[in-house]
């Protein structure tokens, strides 16, 4: 269980970092990364820069 929590937090941090580089809201993408995990990470990676 702790492993899954760590993965979700890592997904949130990675989403926030990618969102920053694409000029998108970091806080929003951090929480989306925690909530949706790898799906949010794939989504932010595929989105164009704002």
PDB file of N, H, CA, C and O in Angstrom:
ATOM      1  N   UNK A   1       0.820  -1.197   0.000  1.00  0.00           N
ATOM      2  CA  UNK A   1       0.000   0.000   0.000  1.00  0.00           C
ATOM      3  C   UNK A   1       0.860   1.256   0.000  1.00  0.00           C
ATOM      4  O   UNK A   1       0.552   2.227  -0.691  1.00  0.00           O
ATOM      5  N   UNK A   2       1.949   1.233   0.784  1.00  0.00           N
ATOM      6  H   UNK A   2       2.199   0.444   1.345  1.00  0.00           H
ATOM      7  CA  UNK A   2       2.828   2.399   0.832  1.00  0.00           C
ATOM      8  C   UNK A   2       3.469   2.656  -0.525  1.00  0.00           C
ATOM      9  O   UNK A   2       3.726   3.800  -0.898  1.00  0.00           O
ATOM     10  N   UNK A   3       3.723   1.579  -1.255  1.00  0.00           N
ATOM     11  H   UNK A   3       3.514   0.649  -0.953  1.00  0.00           H
ATOM     12  CA  UNK A   3       4.309   1.716  -2.585  1.00  0.00           C
ATOM     13  C   UNK A   3       3.378   2.489  -3.510  1.00  0.00           C
ATOM     14  O   UNK A   3       3.826   3.359  -4.258  1.00  0.00           O
ATOM     15  N   UNK A   4       2.084   2.179  -3.465  1.00  0.00           N
ATOM     16  H   UNK A   4       1.720   1.473  -2.858  1.00  0.00           H
ATOM     17  CA  UNK A   4       1.121   2.880  -4.318  1.00  0.00           C
ATOM     18  C   UNK A   4       1.022   4.358  -3.965  1.00  0.00           C
ATOM     19  O   UNK A   4       0.914   5.203  -4.853  1.00  0.00           O
ATOM     20  N   UNK A   5       1.057   4.667  -2.692  1.00  0.00           N
ATOM     21  H   UNK A   5       1.144   3.980  -1.971  1.00  0.00           H
ATOM     22  CA  UNK A   5       1.024   6.069  -2.266  1.00  0.00           C
ATOM     23  C   UNK A   5       2.258   6.793  -2.788  1.00  0.00           C
ATOM     24  O   UNK A   5       2.161   7.927  -3.257  1.00  0.00           O
ATOM     25  N   UNK A   6       3.408   6.150  -2.709  1.00  0.00           N
ATOM     26  H   UNK A   6       3.486   5.229  -2.328  1.00  0.00           H
ATOM     27  CA  UNK A   6       4.643   6.752  -3.215  1.00  0.00           C
ATOM     28  C   UNK A   6       4.569   6.973  -4.724  1.00  0.00           C
ATOM     29  O   UNK A   6       5.031   7.999  -5.223  1.00  0.00           O
ATOM     30  N   UNK A   7       3.993   6.022  -5.448  1.00  0.00           N
ATOM     31  H   UNK A   7       3.618   5.188  -5.042  1.00  0.00           H
ATOM     32  CA  UNK A   7       3.847   6.163  -6.899  1.00  0.00           C
ATOM     33  C   UNK A   7       2.906   7.316  -7.222  1.00  0.00           C
ATOM     34  O   UNK A   7       3.190   8.100  -8.128  1.00  0.00           O
ATOM     35  N   UNK A   8       1.791   7.438  -6.503  1.00  0.00           N
ATOM     36  H   UNK A   8       1.560   6.801  -5.768  1.00  0.00           H
ATOM     37  CA  UNK A   8       0.853   8.537  -6.749  1.00  0.00           C
ATOM     38  C   UNK A   8       1.501   9.892  -6.486  1.00  0.00           C
ATOM     39  O   UNK A   8       1.307  10.837  -7.250  1.00  0.00           O
ATOM     40  N   UNK A   9       2.264   9.984  -5.411  1.00  0.00           N
ATOM     41  H   UNK A   9       2.421   9.216  -4.790  1.00  0.00           H
ATOM     42  CA  UNK A   9       2.938  11.247  -5.101  1.00  0.00           C
ATOM     43  C   UNK A   9       3.989  11.560  -6.168  1.00  0.00           C
ATOM     44  O   UNK A   9       4.128  12.711  -6.581  1.00  0.00           O
ATOM     45  N   UNK A  10       4.718  10.558  -6.610  1.00  0.00           N
ATOM     46  H   UNK A  10       4.605   9.622  -6.275  1.00  0.00           H
ATOM     47  CA  UNK A  10       5.701  10.768  -7.681  1.00  0.00           C
ATOM     48  C   UNK A  10       5.026  11.213  -8.975  1.00  0.00           C
ATOM     49  O   UNK A  10       5.546  12.078  -9.680  1.00  0.00           O
ATOM     50  N   UNK A  11       3.888  10.636  -9.287  1.00  0.00           N
ATOM     51  H   UNK A  11       3.466   9.933  -8.714  1.00  0.00           H
ATOM     52  CA  UNK A  11       3.140  11.059 -10.472  1.00  0.00           C
ATOM     53  C   UNK A  11       2.706  12.516 -10.335  1.00  0.00           C
ATOM     54  O   UNK A  11       2.771  13.278 -11.300  1.00  0.00           O
ATOM     55  N   UNK A  12       2.269  12.901  -9.155  1.00  0.00           N
ATOM     56  H   UNK A  12       2.217  12.282  -8.371  1.00  0.00           H
ATOM     57  CA  UNK A  12       1.875  14.283  -8.919  1.00  0.00           C
ATOM     58  C   UNK A  12       3.028  15.246  -9.094  1.00  0.00           C
ATOM     59  O   UNK A  12       2.875  16.298  -9.715  1.00  0.00           O
ATOM     60  N   UNK A  13       4.178  14.895  -8.553  1.00  0.00           N
ATOM     61  H   UNK A  13       4.302  14.040  -8.049  1.00  0.00           H
ATOM     62  CA  UNK A  13       5.365  15.752  -8.682  1.00  0.00           C
ATOM     63  C   UNK A  13       5.814  15.829 -10.137  1.00  0.00           C
ATOM     64  O   UNK A  13       6.139  16.911 -10.627  1.00  0.00           O
ATOM     65  N   UNK A  14       5.835  14.709 -10.824  1.00  0.00           N
ATOM     66  H   UNK A  14       5.571  13.831 -10.426  1.00  0.00           H
ATOM     67  CA  UNK A  14       6.227  14.704 -12.238  1.00  0.00           C
ATOM     68  C   UNK A  14       5.258  15.523 -13.082  1.00  0.00           C
ATOM     69  O   UNK A  14       5.684  16.255 -13.976  1.00  0.00           O
ATOM     70  N   UNK A  15       3.975  15.410 -12.811  1.00  0.00           N
ATOM     71  H   UNK A  15       3.629  14.816 -12.085  1.00  0.00           H
ATOM     72  CA  UNK A  15       2.981  16.210 -13.531  1.00  0.00           C
ATOM     73  C   UNK A  15       3.210  17.698 -13.295  1.00  0.00           C
ATOM     74  O   UNK A  15       3.121  18.495 -14.229  1.00  0.00           O
ATOM     75  N   UNK A  16       3.504  18.077 -12.061  1.00  0.00           N
ATOM     76  H   UNK A  16       3.576  17.430 -11.302  1.00  0.00           H
ATOM     77  CA  UNK A  16       3.747  19.486 -11.743  1.00  0.00           C
ATOM     78  C   UNK A  16       4.989  20.003 -12.462  1.00  0.00           C
ATOM     79  O   UNK A  16       4.991  21.132 -12.952  1.00  0.00           O
ATOM     80  N   UNK A  17       6.031  19.202 -12.530  1.00  0.00           N
ATOM     81  H   UNK A  17       6.029  18.284 -12.132  1.00  0.00           H
ATOM     82  CA  UNK A  17       7.260  19.615 -13.220  1.00  0.00           C
ATOM     83  C   UNK A  17       7.013  19.793 -14.712  1.00  0.00           C
ATOM     84  O   UNK A  17       7.452  20.779 -15.304  1.00  0.00           O
ATOM     85  N   UNK A  18       6.314  18.845 -15.317  1.00  0.00           N
ATOM     86  H   UNK A  18       5.957  18.044 -14.836  1.00  0.00           H
ATOM     87  CA  UNK A  18       6.011  18.948 -16.746  1.00  0.00           C
ATOM     88  C   UNK A  18       5.087  20.132 -17.005  1.00  0.00           C
ATOM     89  O   UNK A  18       5.260  20.847 -17.992  1.00  0.00           O
ATOM     90  N   UNK A  19       4.106  20.346 -16.128  1.00  0.00           N
ATOM     91  H   UNK A  19       3.965  19.766 -15.326  1.00  0.00           H
ATOM     92  CA  UNK A  19       3.187  21.473 -16.282  1.00  0.00           C
ATOM     93  C   UNK A  19       3.937  22.796 -16.216  1.00  0.00           C
ATOM     94  O   UNK A  19       3.619  23.722 -16.962  1.00  0.00           O
ATOM     95  N   UNK A  20       4.920  22.896 -15.343  1.00  0.00           N
ATOM     96  H   UNK A  20       5.178  22.143 -14.738  1.00  0.00           H
ATOM     97  CA  UNK A  20       5.720  24.123 -15.248  1.00  0.00           C
ATOM     98  C   UNK A  20       6.454  24.392 -16.559  1.00  0.00           C
ATOM     99  O   UNK A  20       6.507  25.533 -17.016  1.00  0.00           O
ATOM    100  N   UNK A  21       7.008  23.367 -17.153  1.00  0.00           N
ATOM    101  H   UNK A  21       6.965  22.439 -16.781  1.00  0.00           H
ATOM    102  CA  UNK A  21       7.743  23.525 -18.407  1.00  0.00           C
ATOM    103  C   UNK A  21       6.819  23.869 -19.570  1.00  0.00           C
ATOM    104  O   UNK A  21       7.257  24.451 -20.562  1.00  0.00           O
ATOM    105  N   UNK A  22       5.538  23.511 -19.451  1.00  0.00           N
ATOM    106  H   UNK A  22       5.182  23.039 -18.645  1.00  0.00           H
ATOM    107  CA  UNK A  22       4.572  23.796 -20.509  1.00  0.00           C
ATOM    108  C   UNK A  22       3.703  25.008 -20.188  1.00  0.00           C
ATOM    109  O   UNK A  22       2.697  25.248 -20.855  1.00  0.00           O
ATOM    110  N   UNK A  23       4.091  25.771 -19.164  1.00  0.00           N
ATOM    111  H   UNK A  23       4.908  25.576 -18.622  1.00  0.00           H
ATOM    112  CA  UNK A  23       3.387  26.993 -18.754  1.00  0.00           C
ATOM    113  C   UNK A  23       1.926  26.721 -18.398  1.00  0.00           C
ATOM    114  O   UNK A  23       1.034  27.474 -18.791  1.00  0.00           O
ATOM    115  N   UNK A  24       1.696  25.666 -17.671  1.00  0.00           N
ATOM    116  H   UNK A  24       2.420  25.055 -17.352  1.00  0.00           H
ATOM    117  CA  UNK A  24       0.358  25.326 -17.183  1.00  0.00           C
ATOM    118  C   UNK A  24       0.361  25.362 -15.667  1.00  0.00           C
ATOM    119  O   UNK A  24       1.419  25.437 -15.042  1.00  0.00           O
ATOM    120  N   UNK A  25      -0.839  25.308 -15.070  1.00  0.00           N
ATOM    121  H   UNK A  25      -1.698  25.247 -15.578  1.00  0.00           H
ATOM    122  CA  UNK A  25      -0.985  25.427 -13.620  1.00  0.00           C
ATOM    123  C   UNK A  25      -0.373  24.218 -12.912  1.00  0.00           C
ATOM    124  O   UNK A  25      -0.841  23.091 -13.071  1.00  0.00           O
ATOM    125  N   UNK A  26       0.672  24.466 -12.135  1.00  0.00           N
ATOM    126  H   UNK A  26       1.052  25.382 -12.006  1.00  0.00           H
ATOM    127  CA  UNK A  26       1.387  23.380 -11.464  1.00  0.00           C
ATOM    128  C   UNK A  26       0.565  22.738 -10.360  1.00  0.00           C
ATOM    129  O   UNK A  26       0.561  21.515 -10.213  1.00  0.00           O
ATOM    130  N   UNK A  27      -0.128  23.556  -9.589  1.00  0.00           N
ATOM    131  H   UNK A  27      -0.124  24.548  -9.709  1.00  0.00           H
ATOM    132  CA  UNK A  27      -0.907  23.019  -8.471  1.00  0.00           C
ATOM    133  C   UNK A  27      -2.024  22.111  -8.970  1.00  0.00           C
ATOM    134  O   UNK A  27      -2.244  21.028  -8.427  1.00  0.00           O
ATOM    135  N   UNK A  28      -2.719  22.554  -9.993  1.00  0.00           N
ATOM    136  H   UNK A  28      -2.541  23.434 -10.434  1.00  0.00           H
ATOM    137  CA  UNK A  28      -3.793  21.746 -10.570  1.00  0.00           C
ATOM    138  C   UNK A  28      -3.255  20.402 -11.045  1.00  0.00           C
ATOM    139  O   UNK A  28      -3.833  19.356 -10.748  1.00  0.00           O
ATOM    140  N   UNK A  29      -2.157  20.432 -11.777  1.00  0.00           N
ATOM    141  H   UNK A  29      -1.688  21.281 -12.018  1.00  0.00           H
ATOM    142  CA  UNK A  29      -1.614  19.195 -12.321  1.00  0.00           C
ATOM    143  C   UNK A  29      -0.983  18.316 -11.261  1.00  0.00           C
ATOM    144  O   UNK A  29      -0.928  17.098 -11.428  1.00  0.00           O
ATOM    145  N   UNK A  30      -0.506  18.902 -10.172  1.00  0.00           N
ATOM    146  H   UNK A  30      -0.551  19.891 -10.035  1.00  0.00           H
ATOM    147  CA  UNK A  30      -0.017  18.095  -9.054  1.00  0.00           C
ATOM    148  C   UNK A  30      -1.154  17.254  -8.480  1.00  0.00           C
ATOM    149  O   UNK A  30      -1.007  16.050  -8.274  1.00  0.00           O
ATOM    150  N   UNK A  31      -2.293  17.908  -8.226  1.00  0.00           N
ATOM    151  H   UNK A  31      -2.413  18.887  -8.394  1.00  0.00           H
ATOM    152  CA  UNK A  31      -3.424  17.175  -7.653  1.00  0.00           C
ATOM    153  C   UNK A  31      -4.049  16.213  -8.659  1.00  0.00           C
ATOM    154  O   UNK A  31      -4.509  15.137  -8.277  1.00  0.00           O
ATOM    155  N   UNK A  32      -4.073  16.582  -9.933  1.00  0.00           N
ATOM    156  H   UNK A  32      -3.700  17.457 -10.243  1.00  0.00           H
ATOM    157  CA  UNK A  32      -4.557  15.647 -10.945  1.00  0.00           C
ATOM    158  C   UNK A  32      -3.642  14.428 -11.030  1.00  0.00           C
ATOM    159  O   UNK A  32      -4.107  13.306 -11.226  1.00  0.00           O
ATOM    160  N   UNK A  33      -2.344  14.656 -10.883  1.00  0.00           N
ATOM    161  H   UNK A  33      -1.965  15.567 -10.724  1.00  0.00           H
ATOM    162  CA  UNK A  33      -1.392  13.548 -10.889  1.00  0.00           C
ATOM    163  C   UNK A  33      -1.590  12.614  -9.717  1.00  0.00           C
ATOM    164  O   UNK A  33      -1.476  11.397  -9.860  1.00  0.00           O
ATOM    165  N   UNK A  34      -1.885  13.179  -8.554  1.00  0.00           N
ATOM    166  H   UNK A  34      -1.978  14.168  -8.438  1.00  0.00           H
ATOM    167  CA  UNK A  34      -2.151  12.341  -7.384  1.00  0.00           C
ATOM    168  C   UNK A  34      -3.463  11.588  -7.557  1.00  0.00           C
ATOM    169  O   UNK A  34      -3.560  10.413  -7.202  1.00  0.00           O
ATOM    170  N   UNK A  35      -4.462  12.256  -8.096  1.00  0.00           N
ATOM    171  H   UNK A  35      -4.383  13.211  -8.385  1.00  0.00           H
ATOM    172  CA  UNK A  35      -5.780  11.648  -8.232  1.00  0.00           C
ATOM    173  C   UNK A  35      -5.819  10.579  -9.328  1.00  0.00           C
ATOM    174  O   UNK A  35      -6.366   9.495  -9.122  1.00  0.00           O
ATOM    175  N   UNK A  36      -5.239  10.885 -10.490  1.00  0.00           N
ATOM    176  H   UNK A  36      -4.795  11.765 -10.657  1.00  0.00           H
ATOM    177  CA  UNK A  36      -5.356   9.984 -11.639  1.00  0.00           C
ATOM    178  C   UNK A  36      -4.073   9.225 -11.976  1.00  0.00           C
ATOM    179  O   UNK A  36      -4.077   8.353 -12.845  1.00  0.00           O
ATOM    180  N   UNK A  37      -2.984   9.553 -11.295  1.00  0.00           N
ATOM    181  H   UNK A  37      -2.981  10.261 -10.589  1.00  0.00           H
ATOM    182  CA  UNK A  37      -1.740   8.813 -11.470  1.00  0.00           C
ATOM    183  C   UNK A  37      -1.171   8.891 -12.872  1.00  0.00           C
ATOM    184  O   UNK A  37      -1.023   9.971 -13.443  1.00  0.00           O
ATOM    185  N   UNK A  38      -0.856   7.734 -13.410  1.00  0.00           N
ATOM    186  H   UNK A  38      -0.976   6.856 -12.946  1.00  0.00           H
ATOM    187  CA  UNK A  38      -0.171   7.649 -14.700  1.00  0.00           C
ATOM    188  C   UNK A  38      -1.002   8.237 -15.837  1.00  0.00           C
ATOM    189  O   UNK A  38      -0.443   8.714 -16.824  1.00  0.00           O
ATOM    190  N   UNK A  39      -2.329   8.209 -15.711  1.00  0.00           N
ATOM    191  H   UNK A  39      -2.783   7.821 -14.909  1.00  0.00           H
ATOM    192  CA  UNK A  39      -3.176   8.765 -16.762  1.00  0.00           C
ATOM    193  C   UNK A  39      -3.001  10.277 -16.871  1.00  0.00           C
ATOM    194  O   UNK A  39      -2.972  10.816 -17.977  1.00  0.00           O
ATOM    195  N   UNK A  40      -2.885  10.962 -15.747  1.00  0.00           N
ATOM    196  H   UNK A  40      -2.909  10.524 -14.848  1.00  0.00           H
ATOM    197  CA  UNK A  40      -2.629  12.405 -15.762  1.00  0.00           C
ATOM    198  C   UNK A  40      -1.239  12.692 -16.302  1.00  0.00           C
ATOM    199  O   UNK A  40      -1.039  13.678 -17.011  1.00  0.00           O
ATOM    200  N   UNK A  41      -0.291  11.851 -15.979  1.00  0.00           N
ATOM    201  H   UNK A  41      -0.453  11.050 -15.404  1.00  0.00           H
ATOM    202  CA  UNK A  41       1.075  12.031 -16.463  1.00  0.00           C
ATOM    203  C   UNK A  41       1.133  11.910 -17.985  1.00  0.00           C
ATOM    204  O   UNK A  41       1.802  12.703 -18.648  1.00  0.00           O
ATOM    205  N   UNK A  42       0.448  10.943 -18.524  1.00  0.00           N
ATOM    206  H   UNK A  42      -0.096  10.299 -17.985  1.00  0.00           H
ATOM    207  CA  UNK A  42       0.392  10.778 -19.980  1.00  0.00           C
ATOM    208  C   UNK A  42      -0.310  11.969 -20.617  1.00  0.00           C
ATOM    209  O   UNK A  42       0.128  12.468 -21.654  1.00  0.00           O
ATOM    210  N   UNK A  43      -1.398  12.427 -19.999  1.00  0.00           N
ATOM    211  H   UNK A  43      -1.753  12.022 -19.157  1.00  0.00           H
ATOM    212  CA  UNK A  43      -2.161  13.544 -20.545  1.00  0.00           C
ATOM    213  C   UNK A  43      -1.337  14.818 -20.597  1.00  0.00           C
ATOM    214  O   UNK A  43      -1.301  15.477 -21.636  1.00  0.00           O
ATOM    215  N   UNK A  44      -0.674  15.182 -19.510  1.00  0.00           N
ATOM    216  H   UNK A  44      -0.703  14.646 -18.666  1.00  0.00           H
ATOM    217  CA  UNK A  44       0.115  16.416 -19.496  1.00  0.00           C
ATOM    218  C   UNK A  44       1.309  16.299 -20.436  1.00  0.00           C
ATOM    219  O   UNK A  44       1.740  17.299 -21.012  1.00  0.00           O
ATOM    220  N   UNK A  45       1.844  15.107 -20.598  1.00  0.00           N
ATOM    221  H   UNK A  45       1.495  14.295 -20.130  1.00  0.00           H
ATOM    222  CA  UNK A  45       2.971  14.923 -21.513  1.00  0.00           C
ATOM    223  C   UNK A  45       2.548  15.133 -22.962  1.00  0.00           C
ATOM    224  O   UNK A  45       3.343  15.591 -23.783  1.00  0.00           O
ATOM    225  N   UNK A  46       1.301  14.799 -23.277  1.00  0.00           N
ATOM    226  H   UNK A  46       0.655  14.427 -22.610  1.00  0.00           H
ATOM    227  CA  UNK A  46       0.825  14.922 -24.654  1.00  0.00           C
ATOM    228  C   UNK A  46       0.226  16.289 -24.976  1.00  0.00           C
ATOM    229  O   UNK A  46       0.058  16.625 -26.148  1.00  0.00           O
ATOM    230  N   UNK A  47      -0.096  17.078 -23.956  1.00  0.00           N
ATOM    231  H   UNK A  47       0.040  16.805 -23.004  1.00  0.00           H
ATOM    232  CA  UNK A  47      -0.676  18.397 -24.200  1.00  0.00           C
ATOM    233  C   UNK A  47       0.369  19.356 -24.759  1.00  0.00           C
ATOM    234  O   UNK A  47       1.537  19.299 -24.376  1.00  0.00           O
ATOM    235  N   UNK A  48      -0.056  20.247 -25.673  1.00  0.00           N
ATOM    236  H   UNK A  48      -1.005  20.293 -25.984  1.00  0.00           H
ATOM    237  CA  UNK A  48       0.888  21.264 -26.162  1.00  0.00           C
ATOM    238  C   UNK A  48       1.101  22.344 -25.106  1.00  0.00           C
ATOM    239  O   UNK A  48       0.332  22.451 -24.152  1.00  0.00           O
ATOM    240  N   UNK A  49       2.138  23.133 -25.283  1.00  0.00           N
ATOM    241  H   UNK A  49       2.763  23.046 -26.059  1.00  0.00           H
ATOM    242  CA  UNK A  49       2.395  24.242 -24.362  1.00  0.00           C
ATOM    243  C   UNK A  49       1.277  25.261 -24.452  1.00  0.00           C
ATOM    244  O   UNK A  49       0.676  25.460 -25.508  1.00  0.00           O
ATOM    245  N   UNK A  50       1.004  25.910 -23.315  1.00  0.00           N
ATOM    246  H   UNK A  50       1.492  25.748 -22.456  1.00  0.00           H
ATOM    247  CA  UNK A  50      -0.075  26.905 -23.270  1.00  0.00           C
ATOM    248  C   UNK A  50       0.375  28.194 -23.920  1.00  0.00           C
ATOM    249  O   UNK A  50      -0.392  29.154 -23.982  1.00  0.00           O
TER     250      UNK A  50
END
